[in-house]
Amino acid sequence: MSKGKSIIGDNIKKYRKRAGISQDQLSKKSDLAFHTIAKIEAGSTPNPTIETAKKIADALGVSLDDLMK
């Protein structure tokens, strides 16, 4: 997968925007650093750990499956 393109990152951004929250708000809701969210969405970290993905999914009210497809 090329840098800047990540299925999970694209889906996080899609669900975050659908929820009407900023990256900063998502970072606080998921108890993760802002730069972690930003890097995942940008594709710099295309494969976050399952723990990180689960925190984000929970904060967005979606399943891990939703983030992966």
C-alpha positions as a Markdown table, in Angstrom:
| # | Residue | x | y | z |
|---|---|---|---|---|
| 1 | Met | 0.0 | 0.0 | 0.0 |
| 2 | Ser | 1.4 | 3.4 | -0.9 |
| 3 | Lys | 2.1 | 6.1 | 1.6 |
| 4 | Gly | -0.8 | 8.4 | 1.9 |
| 5 | Lys | -3.4 | 5.7 | 1.1 |
| 6 | Ser | -4.8 | 3.5 | 3.8 |
| 7 | Ile | -8.2 | 1.8 | 3.9 |
| 8 | Ile | -8.4 | 2.0 | 7.7 |
| 9 | Gly | -7.2 | 5.7 | 7.6 |
| 10 | Asp | -9.8 | 6.6 | 5.0 |
| 11 | Asn | -12.5 | 4.8 | 6.9 |
| 12 | Ile | -11.6 | 6.5 | 10.2 |
| 13 | Lys | -11.7 | 9.9 | 8.4 |
| 14 | Lys | -15.1 | 9.0 | 6.8 |
| 15 | Tyr | -16.7 | 8.0 | 10.1 |
| 16 | Arg | -15.1 | 10.9 | 12.0 |
| 17 | Lys | -16.5 | 13.4 | 9.5 |
| 18 | Arg | -19.9 | 11.6 | 9.6 |
| 19 | Ala | -19.8 | 12.0 | 13.4 |
| 20 | Gly | -19.0 | 15.7 | 13.0 |
| 21 | Ile | -15.9 | 15.6 | 15.2 |
| 22 | Ser | -12.3 | 16.8 | 14.6 |
| 23 | Gln | -9.2 | 14.8 | 14.9 |
| 24 | Asp | -8.5 | 16.5 | 18.2 |
| 25 | Gln | -12.0 | 15.5 | 19.5 |
| 26 | Leu | -11.5 | 11.9 | 18.3 |
| 27 | Ser | -8.1 | 11.7 | 20.0 |
| 28 | Lys | -9.6 | 12.8 | 23.3 |
| 29 | Lys | -12.6 | 10.4 | 23.0 |
| 30 | Ser | -10.3 | 7.5 | 22.1 |
| 31 | Asp | -7.6 | 8.4 | 24.7 |
| 32 | Leu | -5.0 | 8.5 | 22.0 |
| 33 | Ala | -2.5 | 11.2 | 21.0 |
| 34 | Phe | -3.6 | 13.6 | 18.3 |
| 35 | His | -0.6 | 12.8 | 16.1 |
| 36 | Thr | -1.6 | 9.1 | 16.2 |
| 37 | Ile | -5.0 | 9.9 | 14.7 |
| 38 | Ala | -3.5 | 12.3 | 12.2 |
| 39 | Lys | -0.8 | 9.8 | 11.1 |
| 40 | Ile | -3.3 | 7.0 | 10.6 |
| 41 | Glu | -5.7 | 9.2 | 8.6 |
| 42 | Ala | -2.8 | 10.5 | 6.5 |
| 43 | Gly | -1.5 | 7.0 | 5.8 |
| 44 | Ser | 1.8 | 7.5 | 7.5 |
| 45 | Thr | 0.7 | 4.7 | 9.9 |
| 46 | Pro | -1.3 | 2.5 | 7.6 |
| 47 | Asn | -1.5 | -0.5 | 10.0 |
| 48 | Pro | -2.2 | 0.6 | 13.6 |
| 49 | Thr | -2.3 | -1.9 | 16.3 |
| 50 | Ile | -5.5 | -3.8 | 17.0 |
| 51 | Glu | -5.7 | -2.0 | 20.4 |
| 52 | Thr | -5.4 | 1.4 | 18.7 |
| 53 | Ala | -8.0 | 0.5 | 16.1 |
| 54 | Lys | -10.4 | -0.8 | 18.8 |
| 55 | Lys | -10.1 | 2.5 | 20.8 |
| 56 | Ile | -10.9 | 4.5 | 17.6 |
| 57 | Ala | -13.8 | 2.2 | 16.6 |
| 58 | Asp | -15.3 | 2.5 | 20.1 |
| 59 | Ala | -14.9 | 6.3 | 20.1 |
| 60 | Leu | -16.7 | 6.5 | 16.7 |
| 61 | Gly | -19.4 | 4.0 | 17.7 |
| 62 | Val | -18.5 | 1.6 | 14.8 |
| 63 | Ser | -17.1 | -1.9 | 14.7 |
| 64 | Leu | -13.5 | -2.9 | 13.9 |
| 65 | Asp | -15.0 | -4.5 | 10.8 |
| 66 | Asp | -16.4 | -1.2 | 9.7 |
| 67 | Leu | -12.9 | 0.3 | 9.8 |
| 68 | Met | -11.3 | -2.5 | 7.9 |
| 69 | Lys | -13.6 | -2.8 | 4.9 |
